[in-house]
Amino acid sequence: MTILPSAGISGSVSRSDGSDLDLRLEEKALVERMLAGDESAMEEFADEYFPGLYRFALARLHGDSELAREIVQTTVCKALSKLGTFRGEAPLLGWLCACCRNEIRMCFRQKKRQPWVVELDEEAGADLAAAGAPGGYLEGAERALERKEEVHLVHATLDLLPPRYARALEWKYVERLPVKEIAERLRVGAKAAESLLTRARQAFREGYARMSRGAGVAWTGRELEP
Amino acid sequence: MNEEEQVRHLLEGAGPRPEVPPEDLARIKAAFRAEWEQHLGRREARRFPLSGRRLWALAASLLAALGLGWWLWSPGSSSAPVARVESAAGVARLTAGEEIRAGAELETGEGYAALRLAGGPSLRLDAGSRVRLLSESEVRLERGALYLDSEGAGFADAVAVHTPLGVVTDVGTQFEARLLGEGSALRVRVREGAVRVDGSGGSHQADAGTELTLRADGSATRQRIAAHGPAWSWVLRAAPPLAVEGLTLAEFLDRVSRETGWTIRYADPDLAESARTIVVHGDLGRLAPDQALEVVLPGAGLDHQVVDGVLVLRVRVPN
């Protein structure tokens, strides 16, 4: 029989109204609880931050999922000894991404790897062309690439937001949940949920504007700055 | 476009973030857990070297934990598995490939899960949901929502979904059952086929394109609902990875149609014929079915457009 913890944010019922200061303090408290041996805090830390960190690494490793897994594994294990210095002054995921970036640089240096461009469209298109499909797939590949880049920027921006902001935005605008249900999932009142959504939108706009200025890493090999 | 509309436009256009492969996440987590335990052990050893009394206390608590753990993890160990996990994005202690036995309670928290019942149907769980798998053909929905796709005829037993307000039985269908307002109402949305809902006020049948809401007082209301659109987006998000290697383009499009609710229309009859002979190669990773179109179709020299739930395919005209 499989028993699961009672909530995805098990062990940490939030009593804050979701303000930025509250979020930073929550992250600091989460780290402290985990380092003190709280298993539910460890689970929460892994569930909240590992997916975003993985996507961060994957984008810089040109979709090499095996290498991304290795890098993220090394990053989080090494970060454990440094987490005692985390004071909540910066977003926790940003802190982890900085560690990850160092690991990636070391990996490239050790392996003397050069970035390459992987075009999913071209891979599929080559086989389709060989099978006698109509031509013109390269133009389609370029358009698809531009579209994918925009999607990637949006997703990367979400990943670098505090996880609660990113989830709230996806629930509201991707899944189109009513505010009442978002409030229930966040375990706050409706007004607090509205307030959090306002802050989340602001944070998203600022983050997306920054990302757009340095865009291009996922598909051309240039570094993306959060 | 005001600022909120800008954000809405970007997020709606991008869709949900791709899920991390559950097996990768599980391995990272396992390695981190081991490191964390070692980190605690080193720190504990520095602070409290183990004495004889502590060793006995530790052994006693370990035995107690093992006993408790054993009860928690295998009360139904003699029963055959009733389902297998296909994906479990963001769900703690649930990993792809894991077998689930009768009586198991599953809670998704903020993640999503996709299961394959032993009889064949696909069962997906929305975030914030809790279900108990009673058998391979009976599920109890205790909170949140589930989506069932019995993938047409061919299964011996219809699947029955038990809820506090009634039992929903599928008759070869795709449907969502959701408990609203902490269980004060049951809402069933049928995408394909039909379901029967047996509640305190009687039995109700709901066909494809129907949303049926059953309340605690036995009253029921109906309205029409489209088989496509944002109401079903969590179902796409919870879907297991789409394996396309070796599928014909037509088969790939059928899969997309099934997941999105879109109707496929070819602008040219010859194109419909070609689609049955073109074979797709590659790995789409965790791309959702609708996102997969952006990658596969250009490679086939096709353009596509979705209008009112109809996916129209045509050959691209070179500029």
Interface residues (C-beta under 8 A of the other chain):
Chain A: M1 T2 I3 L4 P5 S6 A7 G8 I9 S10 M34 L35 G37 M42 E43 A46 D47 F50 P51 Y54 R55 G63 S65 A68 R69 V72 Q73 V76 C77 L80 S81 L120 D121 E122 E123 A124 G125 D127 L128 A131 A133 P134 G135 G136 Y137 E139 G140 A141 R143 A144 R147 K148 E150 V151 V154 H155 L158 D159 A166 R167 L169 E170 Y173 V174 E175 R176 E184 R185 R201 F204 R205 Y208
Chain B: E3 E4 Q6 V7 R8 L10 L11 E12 G13 A14 G15 P16 R17 P18 E19 V20 P21 D24 L25 R27 I28 K29 A31 F32 R33 E35 W36 H39 L40 L72 W73 S74 P75 G76 S77 G90 V91 A92 R93 L94 E98 I100 R101 G103 A104 E105 L106 E107 T108 G109 E110 G111 A127 G128 P230 A231 S233 W234 R237 S274 T277 I278 V279 V280 H281 G282 L284 G285 Q291 E294 V295 V296 L297 P298 G299 A300 G301 L302 D303 V315 R316 P318 N319
